[in-house]
């Protein structure tokens, strides 16, 4: 394998990682339907679960334990601040070449939630 081929593979891995991280961040921060839950409401519910666990029957105990695990995961996710602007910068640097190489259209990017302004900055156009 030539050095240029190795370099191209490495560049493809770097671009793919930048694309994946940005798309994962978009998905994680996509607006959801329904009422938003604050960290205070999550912690209040955790306290209530701890009180309720003391006198719950086995089936209810199981449900409460699962709810507690889900709430703790939601709190952890809320506390992990994602710097989407740095991920966006990486996406912008990689998207045009990645799109051209993989045959990914502007419409496909839009459908997965990439804003048009980001695609414009990346140089990904509606026409090939």
One Martini backbone bead per residue (centre of mass of N, CA, C, O) as a GRO file, in nm:
protein
  128
    1UNK     BB    1   0.096   0.038   0.024
    2UNK     BB    2   0.079   0.350  -0.024
    3UNK     BB    3   0.116   0.658   0.115
    4UNK     BB    4  -0.128   0.791  -0.026
    5UNK     BB    5  -0.331   0.575   0.059
    6UNK     BB    6  -0.295   0.603   0.362
    7UNK     BB    7  -0.371   0.905   0.372
    8UNK     BB    8  -0.658   0.869   0.258
    9UNK     BB    9  -0.761   0.685   0.483
   10UNK     BB   10  -0.707   0.879   0.717
   11UNK     BB   11  -0.887   1.107   0.610
   12UNK     BB   12  -1.150   0.941   0.607
   13UNK     BB   13  -1.157   0.891   0.913
   14UNK     BB   14  -1.165   1.184   1.003
   15UNK     BB   15  -1.421   1.263   0.849
   16UNK     BB   16  -1.611   1.045   0.964
   17UNK     BB   17  -1.587   1.139   1.256
   18UNK     BB   18  -1.692   1.427   1.221
   19UNK     BB   19  -1.967   1.346   1.113
   20UNK     BB   20  -2.063   1.160   1.343
   21UNK     BB   21  -2.044   1.362   1.580
   22UNK     BB   22  -2.240   1.570   1.465
   23UNK     BB   23  -2.489   1.385   1.425
   24UNK     BB   24  -2.508   1.298   1.723
   25UNK     BB   25  -2.551   1.585   1.837
   26UNK     BB   26  -2.806   1.649   1.684
   27UNK     BB   27  -2.974   1.415   1.798
   28UNK     BB   28  -2.939   1.485   2.106
   29UNK     BB   29  -3.050   1.808   2.038
   30UNK     BB   30  -3.321   1.749   1.952
   31UNK     BB   31  -3.626   1.833   1.945
   32UNK     BB   32  -3.888   1.752   2.156
   33UNK     BB   33  -4.166   1.636   2.253
   34UNK     BB   34  -4.299   1.811   2.487
   35UNK     BB   35  -4.209   1.843   2.799
   36UNK     BB   36  -3.960   1.974   2.966
   37UNK     BB   37  -3.692   1.862   3.171
   38UNK     BB   38  -3.559   1.944   3.452
   39UNK     BB   39  -3.324   1.898   3.689
   40UNK     BB   40  -3.517   1.943   3.922
   41UNK     BB   41  -3.737   1.737   3.839
   42UNK     BB   42  -3.548   1.495   3.843
   43UNK     BB   43  -3.453   1.514   4.140
   44UNK     BB   44  -3.732   1.506   4.267
   45UNK     BB   45  -3.803   1.223   4.159
   46UNK     BB   46  -3.571   1.073   4.296
   47UNK     BB   47  -3.665   1.130   4.584
   48UNK     BB   48  -3.945   0.996   4.554
   49UNK     BB   49  -3.839   0.716   4.489
   50UNK     BB   50  -3.685   0.666   4.751
   51UNK     BB   51  -3.941   0.677   4.927
   52UNK     BB   52  -4.110   0.454   4.769
   53UNK     BB   53  -3.915   0.205   4.802
   54UNK     BB   54  -3.966   0.134   5.109
   55UNK     BB   55  -4.298   0.039   5.028
   56UNK     BB   56  -4.265  -0.151   4.789
   57UNK     BB   57  -4.342  -0.375   4.587
   58UNK     BB   58  -4.169  -0.574   4.376
   59UNK     BB   59  -4.280  -0.455   4.110
   60UNK     BB   60  -4.255  -0.156   4.182
   61UNK     BB   61  -3.956  -0.166   4.247
   62UNK     BB   62  -3.864  -0.229   3.963
   63UNK     BB   63  -3.982   0.026   3.826
   64UNK     BB   64  -3.827   0.232   4.003
   65UNK     BB   65  -3.543   0.147   3.929
   66UNK     BB   66  -3.569   0.208   3.629
   67UNK     BB   67  -3.645   0.506   3.657
   68UNK     BB   68  -3.387   0.587   3.804
   69UNK     BB   69  -3.192   0.511   3.575
   70UNK     BB   70  -3.318   0.700   3.363
   71UNK     BB   71  -3.279   0.967   3.522
   72UNK     BB   72  -2.972   0.947   3.555
   73UNK     BB   73  -2.914   0.949   3.252
   74UNK     BB   74  -3.047   1.225   3.199
   75UNK     BB   75  -2.863   1.386   3.387
   76UNK     BB   76  -2.594   1.315   3.255
   77UNK     BB   77  -2.667   1.432   2.976
   78UNK     BB   78  -2.721   1.726   3.079
   79UNK     BB   79  -2.421   1.767   3.197
   80UNK     BB   80  -2.320   1.710   2.913
   81UNK     BB   81  -2.144   1.927   2.739
   82UNK     BB   82  -2.180   2.023   2.403
   83UNK     BB   83  -1.965   2.140   2.148
   84UNK     BB   84  -2.112   2.208   1.856
   85UNK     BB   85  -1.922   2.414   1.716
   86UNK     BB   86  -1.674   2.226   1.683
   87UNK     BB   87  -1.826   2.005   1.527
   88UNK     BB   88  -1.915   2.190   1.297
   89UNK     BB   89  -1.634   2.258   1.195
   90UNK     BB   90  -1.559   1.967   1.120
   91UNK     BB   91  -1.789   1.929   0.921
   92UNK     BB   92  -1.723   2.160   0.725
   93UNK     BB   93  -1.440   2.043   0.643
   94UNK     BB   94  -1.568   1.746   0.541
   95UNK     BB   95  -1.841   1.735   0.372
   96UNK     BB   96  -1.776   1.778   0.071
   97UNK     BB   97  -1.583   1.540   0.030
   98UNK     BB   98  -1.763   1.322   0.152
   99UNK     BB   99  -2.002   1.359  -0.041
  100UNK     BB  100  -1.852   1.304  -0.303
  101UNK     BB  101  -1.736   1.021  -0.227
  102UNK     BB  102  -2.040   0.902  -0.120
  103UNK     BB  103  -2.301   1.036  -0.256
  104UNK     BB  104  -2.413   1.284  -0.088
  105UNK     BB  105  -2.681   1.476  -0.051
  106UNK     BB  106  -2.838   1.752   0.043
  107UNK     BB  107  -3.109   1.611   0.117
  108UNK     BB  108  -2.988   1.407   0.316
  109UNK     BB  109  -2.877   1.608   0.517
  110UNK     BB  110  -3.149   1.746   0.577
  111UNK     BB  111  -3.303   1.491   0.677
  112UNK     BB  112  -3.091   1.459   0.932
  113UNK     BB  113  -3.059   1.792   1.028
  114UNK     BB  114  -2.891   1.973   0.856
  115UNK     BB  115  -2.828   2.281   0.818
  116UNK     BB  116  -2.810   2.495   0.555
  117UNK     BB  117  -2.583   2.679   0.666
  118UNK     BB  118  -2.377   2.449   0.699
  119UNK     BB  119  -2.373   2.351   0.407
  120UNK     BB  120  -2.284   2.616   0.286
  121UNK     BB  121  -2.015   2.636   0.446
  122UNK     BB  122  -1.917   2.349   0.323
  123UNK     BB  123  -2.016   2.330   0.004
  124UNK     BB  124  -2.303   2.212  -0.007
  125UNK     BB  125  -2.512   2.146  -0.269
  126UNK     BB  126  -2.796   2.085  -0.459
  127UNK     BB  127  -2.587   2.048  -0.679
  128UNK     BB  128  -2.335   1.849  -0.839
   0.00000   0.00000   0.00000
